[in-house]
Amino acid sequence: MNILYIVHQTLFKDNSGTPVVADQYASLALKKNCNVCILSSDHNLVKNSETIKLNGIYYTTVKPLENWSTEAFLKENNLEQIEVSLPFNPDIIHILDWVSINPGVIKYLASLNKPMIRHFCGFEDLCYFQHPFHNHEDNSLCTEKITPDMCSKCISEKEFKGKKLLKKIKSILFREKELAKRKYHMKLSDRENIVNEYIKLQYSHLIFPSKSFSNFFFSHFKLDKPYNVIHHGINLDKNKYYKNYHSEQINFIYTGGTAERKGWKIIEETFYFLLKKYPKKINLRIYGHKKKTSKSSLKKFKNVDFFESFNHNKLNEILSWADIGILPSHFETYGLIIREYIHNNVVPISSNFFGANEIIEDEKNGIIIKKNNSQELIRSIEDIINDPQKLNNIKKKISNTKIKSTEIEFDEIFKLYQSYVI
């Protein structure tokens, strides 16, 4: 079977999210004697497309589309095909995401008349920011139905807030925010219809990583389309072991950097309060965006360490240090890191984003808190600080949690491929 994966970037350049998943699928497909190619974009590309082969996997890159979030769904950019030179004729095309890729490339691939599976791991097809939580001041989710009017207002407000004082004054005087809103409204007006067309006419089958996210997705698209909910698996270490908590200090880990979506402001606010109140009770390691996190208000505390993003291949080693993993995200669709935490006997404290309660039983194998609620996160951590046995009780139950392996996940996906390939 010849399989083409599409993702915005390869694992070599982006060690997170869909690039990690794409690499897992490609490696497992290779083991099933498939020909595999991963198509992504590259800003440094001179030609229209280019292909190399590494470790048995083909990597094809294409020129990116600038300003993808507003340009990809304009009618005029969805008329022409852009032919891509592929290393083989695919039997299956599996899109994990196509951020930055020109819609003409997708249109060309659809013209091959091969089964095209769309794996919705995010919400980039409708949301300019890819993660719909910006619309409200408290960073809660956007209203149920995302519209061009709502999005154009959100984008122009976001741009205005990011300007310095003098530019804000200029913007007000020359009504730049209002003009920007009109511009974005025009650019986003065709978006929903074009996305509907993609789903109806180009995609053969849809995959979602959690049931709750599929429900949110279909609240925007009333379509009768075949789909599966397939939870992501992780690499299960055969030498998994149970470690109890004995120390006077609790080790916390956070891996989201300064990403607004990951709840960085909640982390900063929560641990600034807790480290002042319990200076000898907490150790904290923060991974991602070290240049920014190390300049935050948390830099004053000696028991906070800052790191760059972790190497995914060393994740088990990194997590072996931690007792509790914090994930206060505003928007996630599957929460792969929760499974990594649980597998490594790290107690997850997670916001109630999509899929969280599909793996965490609150107060049993982890703790679920409300989104964007630092006070609830503080209370949850203080409960553990004041009653460390609670941490051990959860750790004991964690070992009974069933975690899907990447192999089992891919077997489910491969059966789907087989159902479409005669």
PyMOL commands that set and color helices and strands:
alter all, ss='L'
color gray80, all
select helices_A, chain A and resi 17-31+68-71+75-78+103-110+148-161+165-173+176-188+191-202+211-218+264-277+290-293+297-300+312-319+336-343+356-358+374-386+388-398+406-420
alter helices_A, ss='H'
color red, helices_A
select strands_A, chain A and resi 2-6+35-41+49-54+57-62+92-95+116-119+205-208+227-229+250-254+282-287+304-307+324-327+347-351+367-369
alter strands_A, ss='S'
color yellow, strands_A
deselect
rebuild
show_as cartoon
